[in-house]
Amino acid sequence: MAGREIGRRGMLVMPWLLPAAAEAASLTVGETATLRLEAGERREWLLPLEAGDYVAGLLTRGTDPLVEGPGLELLAPGADAPLRRLAIPGGGPLPFQFVAPAAGAFRLRLFAGAAAEVGLGITRILPRAQQVAPDPAAAPLDSPRLQALRQALRDGADAPAEMTRFWAEITRQGAPLIEKRPDGALVSFLWRGATTRNVRLIGGPSRDLPPLARMPGTDLWFLTAAVPPGTRLTYQLAPDVPELPDDAEARQMAVFATAQADPLNPRPWWPADPRRDRYTSSSVLELEDAPASPWLARRPGVAEGQVWRRRFTSPTLGNTRLLALYSPGVTPATPLPLLVMFDGDAYLDIVPTPTILDNLIAAGEIPPVAALFVGNGPGDARDRELPPNPRFAAALVQEMLPWARAQLRLTEDPSQIVVGGASYGGIAAAFAAFRHPEVFGNVLSQSGSFGWSPEGAPPEWLIEQYASSARLPVRFYLEAGSFERGRPGRVSLFDSNRHMAMVLRARGYGVTHREWSTGHDYIAWRSSLAEGLQALFRP
């Protein structure tokens, strides 16, 4: 491969192996500490708090896509081990929130694996007394098991003994509580807390952050939802969410101050990442009949492709991003078909795309293909570039693809080139093919944001462009999850993907359209990516 390889200079950082931090300085609301951390350095700031204080802040880090920025931890008074992780090492700005569990002089600790410029600021501290108490609607008691528990308590059962038996049962089988029925299952999300003030569900089958209800006289909080067969998703629970006297958006965002993996669920979404704690992890809900994911794990004897990462500066866009190029372990004599994926880091790390490609190629499900993973630019570049953006599409075709062709012998036949992504990446793929059908003959969209429109235009702008234009030589694989339905009166991802498929078929396009029992979630996209690759690449 031509060109000089640039290795990832950031490394997996274990904070307890770094040198001791310098003496802590103080940090107050509205103040931002801007500094340079050297490799291996730790810095701390004192933050005196009262029990229940809601704290919000912002961590800014460098924009070099090959350097992992510092991580941030919260330390309890007098302790050296972290109470929780507020930010794992990474890049770009990151808001953080937490609630002080007790009074005392807490510390914020930055730790760096590589030298980096960083800014740390506290934007708000709201005492518990100023947090407006909510009046959430009680969740319905639909679960037969919970109905039986409530009835036993009403009939005079020994409440402590009954609850001890119930929690022992949940500990044995794990949460959430799943009760099968012919049309799927009833799933009850549970939280145990005698002094807990409120609990909200993040993710799961609802996008509305619904509250859990408390069973009177017990330490049981619950929310029961009916889910269809094949459900696969991730979720978090947020106890004691601060109630802010602010607008609806700020109050909604406050859930992330306490959001965490379900402590009763033995299946974490990030089981092998030592950088994550319960606050930066989620929990998995997967019914027994969820579609199999046979292509995710590396198989013995399968030829392993290679992945090269490069820092790439775009003159058109005026920024730098990470590009990665995959070449298959088996290379044919003819030019390679090409897969182009947006959100490149996610499709390398969260979605094991190279392994999926290796396995599909070895099984003869797809021909040997190359893949170009397009990372995001710094800051808010993703939000500006991936929703239909002619300059980004031009940079992709005129700058990034020529770079990839200089490294590998790639086909120029658009019928053998697939462009894809998830969410904004899905609509970006459909727009790239709309603008450049001479380059991209296939679109792979996972939960594409087809409800998007430019400011002032009606929703579903790109769907209208396809509906009102001559048919192009492009094929489509579209998918969305049934839990991506939105609030009444708003265009949902699920409905806009269904509309996109209907419009394309009416215009004579070849379309494979799949609907899964999933949410807006990488656990879904990693499981179904192989289906899209087979639909568009299969010989």
URDABEL-V589869 format. One line per field, one symbol per residue. ss: DSSP state (A for helix, B for strand, O for the rest). psi: psi as a letter, one per 30 degrees, with the letter a starting at -180 (. if undefined). burial: 1 if it has 9 or more other ideal C-beta (glycine too) atoms within 8 Angstrom, else 0. Layout:
ss=???
psi=???
burial=???
This chain:
ss=OOOOOOOOOOOOOOAAAOOOOOOOBBOOBOOBBBBBBOOOOBBBBBBBBOOOOBBBBBBBBOOOOOOOBOBBBBBOOOOOOBBBBBBOOBOOOBBBBBBOOOOBBBBBBBBOOOOBBBBBBBBBBBOAAAOOOOOOOOOOOOOAAAAAAAAAAAOOOOAAAAAAAAAAAAAAAOOOBBBBBOOBBBBBBBBBOOOOOOBBBBBOOOOOOOBOBBOOOOOBBBBBBBBOOOOBBBBBBBBOOOOOOOOAAAAAAAAAAOBBOOOOOOOBOOOOOOOOOAAAOOBBBBOOOOOOOOOOOOOOOOOOOBBBBBBBBBOOOOBBBBBBBBBOOOOOOOOBBBBBBBOAAAAAAOOOAAAAAAAAAAOOOOOOBBBBBBOOOOOOAAAAAOOOOAAAAAAAAAAAAAAAAAAOOBOOOAAABBBBBBOAAAAAAAAAAAAOOOOOOBBBBBOOOOOOOOOOOOOOAAAAAAAOOOOOOOBBBBBBBAAAOOOOOOOOAAAAAAAAAAAAAAOOOBBBBBBBOOOOOAAAAAAAAAAAAAAAAOO
psi=kllkkjljflljkjeffllkllkkllklkfkkjklkklkgkkklkkikllkfkkkkakkkllgjfgkklllklkklkflfkkelkfklkallkjklllkkflkljlkkkkkkflklkkkkkkfkjjlefgjkklikkkkkifkeeeeeeeeeefggljeeeeeeeeeeeeeeflllkkjklegclkkjkkkjjegkelklkkbagkgghlkllkkkglgkklkkkkkllgkkllllkjlhkkjkhaleeeeefffffgklljffkgilfifgjffkaffglllkjjlfgkklifgekkkkfkkklkkkkkkkkjeefglklkkkkkklfjklflkklkkkklheeefeeejieeeeeeeeeefgfllkllkjjjlkllbgeefeeekjjeeeeeeeefeeeeeeffeljklgjffgkkkllkbeeeeeeeeeeeeiffejgkkjkjhkiffkllkflllheeeeeeeglkkliklkjkllkfggkalkfkkleeeeeeeeeeeeefgglkkkkkklilaikffeeeffeeeeeeeffk.
burial=00000000010010100100100100100000100010001111111010111111111011101111111111110000011111101111010111110001011111111101011111011111001000000010101011101101100000100110011001000111111000011111111010010111111111101111101001011111111111111111111111110000011001111111110110111100001100111111101001000001000001101011111101011011111111111000000111111111111100101111111111001101111111111100110011111011111110111011001101100100111111111111111111011011111111111111100000011111111000010111111111111100000111111111101110101011111111111111111111111111100
